[in-house]
Amino acid sequence: MKAVVLTGIGRMELTDVPEPCIKRDGDVLLKVEIVGVCGSDVHYYETGRIGSQIVEYPFMVGHECTATVKAVGAAVNRVRGGDRVAVDPAITCGSCDQCRQGRRNTCRNLKFLGCPGQVEGCLCEYIVMPEDCCFPIGHEITLAQGVVCEPLAIGLYAVRQANLTRDAEIAILGAGPIGLSCLVSAKAEGAGACYVTDKVTARTEAAKENGASWVGNPDEEDVVGEILKGRPEGLDVVFECAGQQETIDQAVELLKPGGKLMLIGIPRTERISCAVHDLRRREIIVINVRRQNECTEASIDLVASGKISIDFMITHRFKLEQTQEAFDMVAGYRDGVIKALIEI
């Protein structure tokens, strides 16, 4: 089958690899239809690593996808041949202490699509996944919407972890797909004023058109000062979605005493820092968000019901042989890209 693999820093190759097959009764063979380009995929493309997860070449990335069921194992009853599914890229063991406590996102034995040392990704024609990772989407949502339900699930999970009160005043720093997913999820959960920042004009414009009360570019203005002019007591929650020291510092400045800092963005550096005395004196609550937990189906339902709209995030489409072009565009934030999709 055709696949695109990383062959070095900033290098990809279209190649042929063996087609996978069902080996366990609970497995599902999937024909991949559409793959989304995620920021974490781009980290591997540009740097070859995220923290201790280091690429050994050749390696296939990609974890956001929709697919059509081609075949199922003997014990599968959730899906059947021909079904259209959104794929949860996290393969959990179901038996460790974390899984037993309902924390599947921190499973001790977790394997994740497109993660070095775990499972090859989905930038290919076929993959095999456990039945539990396959969520039928019927014809209530499109295949493209099903792809975006993966980052949407992360945004929804982050918002629910923040336990927003109705009319809570929030900021979202970084308006890529995850930040925008936080925005639409927060509005669906009853958030009040939403302040959004990003350095890419197309992204702040998308935020403004989809629920943001105010948007700003930190390269062009003092975003902290501008937000605090209108909310001098500070904000209830800040979702940090850029993974930058700059935005972490801004988040701390923006929060009121007892406010919550939600760390979602993936830093490229090994360490970040916070002004510890500011955190301590104002008793700022810091919550790390690890992907998502049990929010995939909820995301699909919210899109299918029309309570959340995500089509505006889908800005570019490519063919499999154009994958490197797609990654270069996303890495360079070119042409107003928000979410690039690769059609297999």
N, C-alpha and C positions, 0 to 999 in steps of 0.2 A: 504494500500500500504506500501511497505518497505521504510524506511527512516533512516538516521543516524542523531542523535541529540547529542549536547553537554550536558553532565550531570554533569560537574564540570570542574575545571581547569585540562587540560590535559587528560580529560576523554570523550569518545564517546561511544554511544550504538546504535546498529542496532535494530530497533523496527518497530512496525506496527502503522501507523497513518491513520486517515480517508482520503480517496481520495477526492481532491477538486472537485468542480463542477462550471459550468458557472452560474453566478448570474446576470450579466449585459450584455446588447446587444452587447457591444464592447469588451467582454472578449474572450480569446482564451484558450482552454484546451490543454496543451502541454504534450506529453510524453517525459520526459527528457532522452537524449541519453548519453551525456558526460558532466562532470563538471570539471572545472579547480580549482586547489587549489591556492588561492591568498594569498599574504602576510597579507592582512587585516583579512582574515579568520583565519590565524595562530595567529594573535594578540588576537583574541577572544578565541582561543583554549588555548593559553599559559597564558593569563592574565585576561580573562573574560571581557575585556573592550577596547574601544578606546575612550579616553577622557571621555565625559559625557555619551557615549553610553555603558551601562552596561548590560551584559547578565543576564537574569533571566532564570534559568534552569527549565526544559529542553528547549533547543533552537536549531533550525536548521540553520546552516550557509551555505555558498555557494552562489555565484552570477554570476560566469562565466559558461555559459552553451549553448549547442545547443540542439534542440529538434525537434520532429516531431509533426505536428498539428494533434490532435485527434478529436477535435470538435470546432466549432466557434459559437459565438453569432449571433443573428438575424441581427445586423447592420454591421457585419464584412465583408469587401470586399477586404482587402489587402492580406489575406491568405485564404487557404481552406484546408480541410482534406487531410492529406498525405504530405503536404509541409514540407520541411526541413528548419528550421529557426535558425538564431543566435539571442540570446535574449539580449536586452539592459536591464540591471537590474534596471534602474532608472524609477520609475513611477511618472510622474509629473502631476500637476493639470491642466496646460494649461491656467489658468485664472488669476493667481497672477501677480503682477507687474514684477517679474523676468521672468516669462514665456512670458509675453507680450513683454518684451524687448529682447527676444531671448536668455535669460540666463536660459535655462531649468535646467542646472546643479546646479543652486542655487535657484531652486523653493522653495518658502516659505512652501509648503506643500509636499515636496518630500518624497517619500517612496522608500526604496532601498532593494532589495532582500538580505536576510541574515543579516539585520541590526537590532540590538535589539531595541524594541519599535516601529518598522516599519513593516517589512514583514518577515515572515519565509523564509529561504533560499531554495536552489534547490537540496540539497543532498537527493533526493527522486525520486520516479518513475513518479510523475505527479505534475505539477503546473498550475496555472491559471494566465495569464498576459494580460494586455490590448493589443489590436491590435497594437497600436503605438510602442510597445516594441518588436515586432516580425519582423525580417528582413529576407525575403526569401534568401536562398543561392543556391537554385537549386542544380545542380551537378557540378557547376563550382569550388567549393572548397569543401574540406572534412569536415565532422562533427568536427574533431579535429581542423582543421584550423579555423573553425567558432568559437570555444571556444577561441582561442588565439586572435581573432579579438577584443575581449573585452579589454584586456590590450593594444593591438595595438592601439585601438581608443584613449586611454589615452595618449600614446606616441605621436600619430599624433596630437592630440589636443595641447599638450604641445609645440611641435615644431611649430605649427601654431600660438600659442599665443606668442611665442618668435619672430615671424615675421623675420625669418632669411634672411639675404641678401645672394646672391649667393656667394659661397666660404667662408662663415662665418666660423671662427675657434672656435670650441666648445669643451667642456669637458662634460662627463657623469660620475658622481660619484655614483657608485652602478650599477652593471650589472646583476640584476635580470631581470625578464620578462618586467618590466616597463622601466628600463634603456635600455635594448636591443631594446625595441619597439621605444624608443626615437632615438636610433642609426639608425635603418633601416629607420625610418621616416625622420630623418634629412638628410640622404644620398639621399633619394628619392626626398627631397625638395631642393637639390643642395648644401648642406653643404660641406665645404672644409675639412681641417684636423679635425679629431675627436679623442680626447684623452679619454680613458676609464679606470676607476679604479674599482677594487673589491678585496675582500680578498679571494675569491674562484677561484682557478686556472682554473677550467672548464669553469667558466663564462668569465674570461678574454680571454681564448682561443677562446671561441665562438664569443666574440666581435672582436677579431683579424681576424677571418675567415670571418666576415660578415660586414666589412667596417671600422673598427677602424684603425686609422693611427698609434696609439701607445697604449699600455696597460701597466698597472702597478698595483702592489699590495702594499698598504700602510703599510702592516706589514713587508714588505721586503725592501722597499726603500722610499726615500723622493720623493713622487710623485709630489708634488708641485714644488720642486726644479728641478726635471727632466723635467717637462713640460715647465717650464719657461726658461730652458736652450735653448730650441728650439724656444720658443715664448716669448722673454724677455719683450715685450710690453704688454703681457697678452692676454686673450681670449675674444671673443665677447660675448659668452653665456656659462653659466654652468648650466647643468641640475642636480640638487641634487636629487637623487633617492634612497637614503639610509635612510633618516630620522634620521641622527645622528649628534650630535653637531660637531664631528670631520670633517665630510664631509662639513657641512655648513661653518666652518672656512676655510677649504681648498678652497671652492668655492670662497669666498670673496678674498682670496689671489691671485687666478688665474685670476680674471677679470681685464680687462683694464678699464680706466675711461669711464664711460657711458655704461659699459657692463651690461648684464642682468643675474640675478640670478633667475632661475626657481625652485621653491620649490615644489617638487612632492612627495618625500618620506614622509611617515607618522611616525612622532616621537612617541616613546613610553612614553616620558616624557610630563608633562603638559606644560613646557616652554622650549624654546630654546633662545639663545642669539646671537647677532652679534656684531662685533667690529664697533660700530656706527660711530666713527670718520673716519674709513677706508671707510665705506659706503658713508658718507657725503662728504668727500674730493674728492672722485673719482666719486661721483654722480652715485653710483651703483643703478640700477633699480631692485627692488625685486618684483617678480610676483608669487603669489600663484596659483597653479593649482588644481582645484577642479574636480576630475574625468575627464569627457569629455563632450563636447557639440556638438551634431550633427556631430559626426565623425564616427559613427558605419558603416553607409552605405559606406562612403568613404574608410574605412579600408577594408571592404569586397571587394570593387571594385579593390583596389590596389593589394590585394592578388590574386584575380581572374585573373587580367591582367598580373600577373607575375612581376609587378614593385617592389613589396616587397615580400621577401621570409621569412617565419616565421617557417617553419618546424624544423629548427635547435633548436628552443626553447623547443620543445616537447621531453623530455628525459625519462619520466617514465609514465607507465600506471598501474592502479589498478582497482580491482573490488569494488563494493559498500561495501562489507563486509570487505575490506582491507583499509577502509578510515582512520582509526586511524594510521595505518602503513604509509600511504601516508603523513598525517599531521606531524608525527614524523620525517619523512625523510626531508620534506621541512623546518620544524622548526630547524633541526640540520644541514641544508645545506649538507646533506650526499650524497655520491655516485654521486657527480657532478650534482645534480638535478638543473634544471632550471624551467621547468614547468611540474608538475605532473598532470595527468588527471585521473579522476575516471569514469569508464564506468559503466553506470547504468544497 
